[in-house]
Every structure is written in structure tokens, then in C-alpha cells.
Amino acid sequence: MTREIRITPSILNADFDHLDQEIAKIASVSDLIHLDVMDNIFVPNFTFDFENASEIIKGCPIGVDAHLMVSNVDEIGPRYAEIGCASVTIHAEASENIAKTLRAIRSQGARSGLAIKPNTSIDEYEQFSDLVDMFLIMTVEPGFGGQKFMSQMMEKVRAVRRVIGDRPIWLQVDGGISLETIEIAVEAGADTFVAGSAVFNSDDPANMVNALRSLAQKASS
């Protein structure tokens, strides 16, 4: 079965001092811009507070896929939807009321996403599939870019694909996606891919996005 492929480059590995220019390099060839928001509480790293993230979102020439790695996700998640994110993903491990937060994100017009870390089982979160527009399976421990792809997570991706079935729910993988790993993730059932260091550490970020998409499309056909 051929699936629609989406490439959502993460700006985590971009040059923060020239972020507008970095985003401009890949905006025309990307489906969304992946914005990693970290609070140094849920994960041991800090990227943007809400005010900084808001400026990026409002100035971005294409839709933003916000990945919230923060402890107060139930409070802040709907606010990211309200300010115009195309997609807002919360971590199951950080939420005290997953269903309520997913509904609130949808009510603001954004796609709702649910992420789980490598050591988290999908089993207890299948129940939220009717409230989810995207599942995100982490293929690295969240917190830092440039980590090695965890191929053992592909069984989890397969499990989520079985849960999704034919429903129009995106299945995203995040962590270590490159020319060497994207086909593995496609074959496991993923259709939406976060690539950070592979894109922004390359000589031609736009060409890398196109190359990743081409490999993924071939693997999905």
C-alpha cells in the first residue's frame, strides 16, 4: 500500500542565530517545520519558552508541527494550537489528562498528536486513537538532536500501524532519521518523518529533504 509521505525537518539542529534564513532554506520542500519545545524539566534540555516559540510560529512561512517536551503540557498544549500551529504533539508521559488535552488542541483547529518515549509501551495509549490525528514514536530518547536511531523501536511502529489500520492518522518517527534509516521506518509503517541533523548538517538542506522524501516514497510503493 502506497502512503502519502511527509517530511517535517526539525530546526533543533539549525543555527538559532539565523533561524529565519535556516527555515527559508527548506520551507518550499517541507510539509511542516518541526518545532521541538523543551523546558529542561521533562527533558534535560531547554530550547524555547512560549514567547520565543510564538515568534517562530507566527513568522514561519509554512505550518508548524510543535513537539512539546514540557512538564506543563496540559496547560500549554492548547495554547500552541490557539496561536496557529498546524499540529501540536503532547507526550503521554507528561499529561495528567490526555483525552482532555487532545480535545482542547483539536478544538483550536490544530491536529492533535500523542508522543511516547522509547521505554513507554503503546498498549495503554491505544484507547486514545479516536482523539489522535498523529502518533509520534520516539526513535531516540527525547532531549537532544544527533542521537543514533534506535532500530528496536520499529516493532512499536508496527504495533501502532496495526492500531491505526486504514484510518487517516499520521504515524511519525523522530530521532536519527537519515538516508540510512528512513526506509527502515517506512517499511515498519511510518509515513511522517522528523529529520534534524541529517538536514541542517548537510551542505544542501533542501536537497537532503528531497532525497529523504524520494527514498521514503520508493520504500512505500
Secondary structure, DSSP 8 states (H G I E B T S, - for coil): -----EE--BGGGS-GGGHHHHHHHHGGG-S-EEEEEEBSSSSS-B---HHHHHHHHHH-SS-EEEEEE-TTHHHHHHHHHHTT-SEEEEETTT-S-HHHHHHHHHHTT-EEEEEE-TTS-SGGGGGGGGG-SEEEEESS-TT-SS----GGGHHHHHHHHHHHTTSS-EEEEESS-STTTHHHHHHHT--EEE-SHHHHTSS-HHHHHHHHHHHHHHHH-
